């Protein structure tokens, strides 16, 4: 029941303190018209939001658009397992 909100080409925010859930190195898959993949570069919490900075490996950037179908993974693959948010 999280909503990921665009903040910049390399960051998005999530309401609440989720700094314990997401960590540097976690993998992200999300949709903004197309599917995009990222590594988490950093996670910070400053009330009321968690800010997640991502690295799109020079292939992907975040667009100023709705983020849908967010997934994350702590394993060394983008595809399995991914946890739907």
N, C-alpha and C positions, 0 to 999 in steps of 0.2 A: 504493500500500500504506500509506496514511495513515489513522489513526483520529482523527477530530475528536471531542472530548469536551466536553460542556457544562460551563461554569464559572459563568456568570451569564446574565442576560437579554440582555447585550450582549457576552459574551466566550465563546470556546471555546479549548481548548488542543490542541496537536498535539505528540506526542513528537518530540524532536530539535530541531536548529537549522534552522528554515526561514525565518528572517528575510530571507534573500536571495531566496527564491522568491516570497513574498507581500509586497505593498507597499500603502501607503495609496492608496486610490482604485481598487484592483482590485475587481471585482464577484464576488459569491458567490451560488451557487444551491445549496440543500440541502433535504433533506426531513426533517421531524419530523411525521409524520402527514399534513401537507400540504406543498406546495412553498413555500419562503420565499426571498426575495431580499434581499441586503444589499450595502452598500459597506463595504470595509475602512477603518476609521478609524485604526487603528494596529496595528503588529506589534512585539512585543518578545520577546527570548529571554532566559530565565534557566534555567540547567541544572536539570532535564533537558528542559524544555518550551518551545515557542513559544506565546505567548499572542496571539490575534488578537481585537481589539476591532472590533465591527461596528456599522453604523448601518442600521437597518431603515426609515428614512425615515418614521417614525411609523406604519408599516403592519405591520411584523413585529418580533417579539422572539424570542429563543431560549427554548425550553422546557427544563425539566429532563427531557430524554428523549434517546434515541439519535439521533445525526445520521447520516443515510444519504444515499447518492447525492450526495456533495459534488462541486461543479464550481467552477471559477474562470475569470475572463476578465480580460484586460488591455485589451480594446477597449471602445468606448462603447455597448455593448448588453449586455443580460442573456442573450440567446439564442444569439449566434453570434460567434466560436466559444467553446464552453465545453469545458474539458478535464476529463475524468473523472479522479478521483483514485483 
